[in-house]
């Protein structure tokens, strides 16, 4: 453990610096634009309930990812347990320094189902490829819809969708060649290739994972529409889809918890080219962020308690049988 800590400290320092800068920017923007904060404060209880249900659905799709991958390794956990694990690890991402939710999930799955760390890392990377490709493709669709209606869009952000699809496509193509994958020395890319190779051997599993990724993006799209509606802004579908897919890419590629600060900045930046103002974008994203953190920090510790109790009970039963 100490060796891992010593080799990872530059990344942790960078993550901490980015997080501090992001939080400082959020504070500066919120204090400079009080109307955005007032819009969040004026949200009705009904809208909060809708947003809470949607974020619980997003937590559930994260759990479905875990449950589906484990089933491919002939390991079984229930939907309830996978949901609890998703919420608990999301809360850990916000409570603990860095993004340690994934690490805690890996530790839990190793103790719970004997899921090896190398398999966890490989499949996590493979899932990232799927999410990258899905968000990129849907993002390109949003650009096409904006262009078809004569609406402007940010060319730099639109280019990110093309890069995402090209990157996912390249990884998929490279992973079909064992020899090509073996020559990769950059560890993150090598892990992504290994993960994809493991997943692509099971076509039915692949289709299930792609369907879950699409379903999660749809839930995030509904969350975006609901958040803007809560602050009395009617956002067209192409704008909402563009906004959602950019957030999806940010969640995959940034090092702060839940892309904290990065997504908020992107929201303000994208608004310059879409149908809502930067202040409205900041308010909508701030509302989604507040509901997400509140749900994770409220339910997460309870979920962790249930998981810990169930795990200790299983260990006790195992000891009695031996």
Secondary structure, DSSP 8 states (H G I E B T S, - for coil): -HHHHHHHHHHHHHHHHHHHHHHHHHHHHHHH-HHHHHHHHT--HHHHHHHHHHHHHHHHHHHHHHHHHHHHTT----HHHHHHHHHHHHHHHHHSSSS-HHHHHHHHHHHHH---HHHHHHHHHHHHHHHHHHHHHHHHHHHHHHHHTT----HHHHHHHHHHHHHHHHHHHHHT-HHHHHT--SHHHHHHHHHHHHHHT-HHHHHHHHHHHHHHHHHHHHHHHHHHHHTT----HHHHHHHHHHHHHHHHH--SGGGTTHHHHHHHHHHTTSSS-HHHHHHHHHHHHHHHHHHHHHHHHHHHHHHHHHHHHHHHHHHHH-
